[in-house]
């Protein structure tokens, strides 16, 4: 069975992330231990302005991070974007994005019984 390309285009990722109120920011702390926390975000230029949405602070400037955004109205409607980059002055400066949109998988075609 062929695999379908479910990646979002760059424009789709921008629109998707813009419509989200926030996501989960993950990074490694100074000891190399994984840390995650909720962040609010909004698009600004080529980066995302971040603000901690819980009691944690944002990681220091220069920290490599990943912010995960996802939406799942149904299994076939799951959409997600992982935005990887560096924190600079409270902004995520993206280096790379990984995304998927299950709605891009075509519905199965019913075969005739004839």
C-alpha positions as a Markdown table, in Angstrom:
| # | Residue | x | y | z |
|---|---|---|---|---|
| 1 | Unk | 0.0 | 0.0 | 0.0 |
| 2 | Unk | 1.5 | 3.4 | -0.9 |
| 3 | Unk | 2.4 | 5.9 | 1.8 |
| 4 | Unk | 0.7 | 9.3 | 1.5 |
| 5 | Unk | 2.6 | 12.5 | 2.2 |
| 6 | Unk | 0.8 | 13.9 | 5.3 |
| 7 | Unk | 3.3 | 16.7 | 5.9 |
| 8 | Unk | 1.8 | 20.2 | 6.0 |
| 9 | Unk | 3.3 | 22.8 | 3.7 |
| 10 | Unk | 5.2 | 25.7 | 5.3 |
| 11 | Unk | 2.1 | 27.9 | 4.8 |
| 12 | Unk | -0.2 | 25.3 | 6.4 |
| 13 | Unk | 2.2 | 25.0 | 9.4 |
| 14 | Unk | 2.2 | 28.8 | 9.8 |
| 15 | Unk | -1.6 | 29.0 | 9.7 |
| 16 | Unk | -1.9 | 26.0 | 12.1 |
| 17 | Unk | 0.5 | 27.3 | 14.7 |
| 18 | Unk | -1.0 | 30.8 | 14.4 |
| 19 | Unk | -4.5 | 29.4 | 15.3 |
| 20 | Unk | -3.2 | 27.5 | 18.4 |
| 21 | Unk | -3.2 | 29.3 | 21.8 |
| 22 | Unk | 0.0 | 27.5 | 22.8 |
| 23 | Unk | 1.8 | 24.2 | 23.0 |
| 24 | Unk | 4.2 | 22.2 | 25.1 |
| 25 | Unk | 7.8 | 23.4 | 25.2 |
| 26 | Unk | 10.5 | 20.7 | 25.8 |
| 27 | Unk | 14.2 | 21.0 | 26.3 |
| 28 | Unk | 17.1 | 19.6 | 28.3 |
| 29 | Unk | 18.0 | 21.4 | 31.5 |
| 30 | Unk | 21.6 | 22.2 | 32.6 |
| 31 | Unk | 22.0 | 18.6 | 33.9 |
| 32 | Unk | 20.8 | 17.1 | 30.6 |
| 33 | Unk | 17.4 | 16.1 | 32.1 |
| 34 | Unk | 14.3 | 16.5 | 29.9 |
| 35 | Unk | 11.9 | 19.3 | 31.0 |
| 36 | Unk | 8.5 | 20.2 | 29.6 |
| 37 | Unk | 6.0 | 22.9 | 30.3 |
| 38 | Unk | 3.1 | 24.7 | 28.8 |
| 39 | Unk | 3.7 | 27.9 | 26.8 |
| 40 | Unk | 1.5 | 30.4 | 25.1 |
| 41 | Unk | 2.7 | 31.6 | 21.8 |
| 42 | Unk | 2.0 | 33.9 | 19.0 |
| 43 | Unk | 3.6 | 34.3 | 15.6 |
| 44 | Unk | 5.9 | 37.3 | 15.1 |
| 45 | Unk | 8.0 | 37.7 | 12.0 |
| 46 | Unk | 10.0 | 34.6 | 11.5 |
| 47 | Unk | 9.8 | 33.4 | 15.1 |
| 48 | Unk | 7.3 | 32.7 | 17.8 |
| 49 | Unk | 7.0 | 34.9 | 20.9 |
| 50 | Unk | 6.7 | 32.5 | 23.9 |
| 51 | Unk | 5.4 | 33.0 | 27.4 |
| 52 | Unk | 5.4 | 30.4 | 30.2 |
| 53 | Unk | 1.8 | 29.3 | 30.9 |
| 54 | Unk | 2.6 | 27.6 | 34.2 |
| 55 | Unk | 5.0 | 28.3 | 37.0 |
| 56 | Unk | 8.1 | 27.4 | 35.1 |
| 57 | Unk | 10.3 | 30.0 | 33.4 |
| 58 | Unk | 11.3 | 29.9 | 29.8 |
| 59 | Unk | 14.7 | 28.3 | 29.3 |
| 60 | Unk | 17.7 | 30.7 | 29.0 |
| 61 | Unk | 18.7 | 32.2 | 25.7 |
| 62 | Unk | 20.6 | 29.9 | 23.4 |
| 63 | Unk | 18.7 | 26.8 | 24.6 |
| 64 | Unk | 17.6 | 24.3 | 21.9 |
| 65 | Unk | 13.9 | 23.6 | 22.3 |
| 66 | Unk | 11.0 | 21.9 | 20.7 |
| 67 | Unk | 7.4 | 23.3 | 20.9 |
| 68 | Unk | 4.7 | 20.8 | 20.1 |
| 69 | Unk | 1.3 | 21.9 | 18.8 |
| 70 | Unk | -1.5 | 19.4 | 18.2 |
| 71 | Unk | -5.2 | 19.2 | 17.5 |
| 72 | Unk | -7.3 | 16.1 | 17.4 |
| 73 | Unk | -11.0 | 16.6 | 16.6 |
| 74 | Unk | -11.0 | 13.0 | 15.5 |
| 75 | Unk | -8.5 | 10.3 | 14.7 |
| 76 | Unk | -8.6 | 11.1 | 11.0 |
| 77 | Unk | -8.3 | 14.8 | 11.8 |
| 78 | Unk | -5.2 | 14.7 | 13.9 |
| 79 | Unk | -2.8 | 17.6 | 13.1 |
| 80 | Unk | 0.5 | 18.4 | 14.7 |
| 81 | Unk | 3.6 | 20.5 | 14.3 |
| 82 | Unk | 6.8 | 20.2 | 16.1 |
| 83 | Unk | 8.8 | 23.5 | 15.9 |
| 84 | Unk | 12.5 | 23.0 | 16.8 |
| 85 | Unk | 14.8 | 25.9 | 17.3 |
| 86 | Unk | 16.6 | 28.2 | 19.8 |
| 87 | Unk | 15.2 | 30.6 | 22.4 |
| 88 | Unk | 16.4 | 34.2 | 21.9 |
| 89 | Unk | 14.9 | 37.0 | 24.0 |
| 90 | Unk | 11.7 | 35.1 | 24.7 |
| 91 | Unk | 11.3 | 34.0 | 21.1 |
| 92 | Unk | 11.6 | 30.7 | 19.4 |
| 93 | Unk | 13.8 | 31.1 | 16.4 |
| 94 | Unk | 12.8 | 28.0 | 14.3 |
| 95 | Unk | 15.5 | 25.8 | 12.7 |
| 96 | Unk | 13.2 | 23.0 | 11.6 |
| 97 | Unk | 9.6 | 21.9 | 11.6 |
| 98 | Unk | 8.1 | 18.4 | 11.5 |
| 99 | Unk | 4.4 | 18.2 | 10.8 |
| 100 | Unk | 1.5 | 16.0 | 9.8 |
| 101 | Unk | -2.1 | 16.2 | 8.9 |
| 102 | Unk | -4.0 | 12.9 | 8.9 |
| 103 | Unk | -6.8 | 14.5 | 6.9 |
| 104 | Unk | -4.4 | 14.3 | 3.9 |
| 105 | Unk | -4.8 | 10.5 | 3.9 |
| 106 | Unk | -7.4 | 9.7 | 1.2 |
| 107 | Unk | -10.5 | 7.8 | 2.3 |
| 108 | Unk | -10.5 | 4.1 | 1.2 |
| 109 | Unk | -12.2 | 3.5 | -2.1 |
| 110 | Unk | -15.0 | 0.9 | -1.9 |
| 111 | Unk | -14.6 | -1.7 | -4.6 |
| 112 | Unk | -17.6 | -2.8 | -6.7 |
| 113 | Unk | -19.1 | -6.2 | -5.9 |
| 114 | Unk | -19.6 | -7.0 | -9.6 |
